[in-house]
């Protein structure tokens, strides 16, 4: 990995597991692989969340159509933001793995 790739990988790791957990100098290939798996899982989770309607009470057909239209608009526009619930879940699931990888274990 070159220094720029290490910097970007460190940014992803720090995004999921807290600021200053790593620096570009301490990023290992195994840490990069774990960060990639975590990011992939977060994207899958977020894509699933995009298709879940947000009902308020008992939605009528008009409300359901409007919600589905909003969801479709986000999908078409390429909105790939990661939901906080997805980030938290992935962070918890991979925390031990990433810490061990950063320590070379």
C-alpha positions in Angstrom: 0.0 0.0 0.0 1.2 3.5 -0.7 0.9 6.3 1.7 -2.2 7.7 0.1 -4.0 4.3 0.3 -3.0 4.0 3.9 -4.4 7.4 4.6 -7.7 6.6 3.1 -7.9 3.2 4.8 -7.1 4.9 8.1 -10.0 7.3 7.5 -12.4 4.4 7.0 -11.2 2.7 10.1 -11.4 5.9 12.2 -14.9 6.5 10.8 -16.2 3.1 12.0 -14.2 2.7 15.3 -13.7 6.2 16.5 -11.3 9.0 15.8 -7.6 8.4 16.3 -7.8 4.6 16.6 -5.2 4.4 13.9 -2.8 6.4 11.7 -1.7 5.7 8.1 1.6 4.3 9.5 -0.1 1.6 11.6 -2.5 0.4 8.9 -1.8 -3.2 7.9 -3.1 -5.2 4.9 -5.2 -7.4 7.3 -6.8 -4.2 8.8 -7.6 -3.0 5.3 -9.3 -6.3 4.5 -11.4 -6.1 7.7 -12.3 -2.5 7.0 -13.4 -3.5 3.5 -15.6 -6.2 4.9 -17.1 -3.8 7.4 -17.8 -1.2 4.8 -19.4 -3.8 2.5 -21.7 -5.0 5.4 -22.6 -1.4 6.2 -23.5 -0.7 2.6 -25.7 -3.9 2.4 -27.4 -2.8 5.6 -28.0 0.7 4.4 -29.3 -0.5 1.1 -31.8 -2.6 2.9 -32.8 0.3 5.1 -33.4 2.5 2.0 -36.3 0.2 1.0 -38.1 0.3 4.4 -41.0 2.7 4.5 -41.2 5.2 7.4 -44.9 4.9 8.5 -46.5 7.2 11.0 -49.5 5.5 12.6 -51.5 3.6 10.1 -50.5 4.8 6.6 -53.0 5.2 3.9 -52.2 4.4 0.3 -51.3 8.1 -0.4 -48.8 8.1 2.4 -47.3 4.8 1.3 -46.9 6.0 -2.3 -45.2 9.2 -1.2 -42.8 7.2 1.0 -42.0 4.7 -1.7 -41.4 7.6 -4.1 -38.9 9.2 -1.6 -37.1 5.9 -1.3 -37.0 5.4 -5.0 -35.6 8.9 -5.5 -32.8 8.2 -3.0 -32.0 4.9 -4.7 -31.9 6.5 -8.2 -29.9 9.4 -7.1 -27.2 7.0 -5.8 -27.6 8.1 -2.2 -25.3 5.6 -0.5 -25.1 7.2 2.9 -24.6 4.7 5.8 -27.3 4.7 8.4 -26.1 5.1 12.0 -27.7 1.8 13.0 -25.8 0.1 10.3 -22.5 1.8 11.3 -23.0 0.9 14.9 -23.8 -2.7 14.1 -20.8 -3.2 11.8 -18.6 -1.4 14.3 -19.6 -3.7 17.1 -19.3 -6.8 15.0 -15.8 -6.1 13.7 -14.2 -4.2 16.6 -12.1 -7.1 18.0 -11.0 -8.1 14.5 -9.9 -4.6 13.6 -8.1 -4.0 16.9 -6.2 -7.3 16.5 -5.3 -6.6 12.9 -4.0 -3.1 13.8 -1.8 -4.7 16.4 -0.5 -7.3 14.0 -2.2 -10.2 15.7 
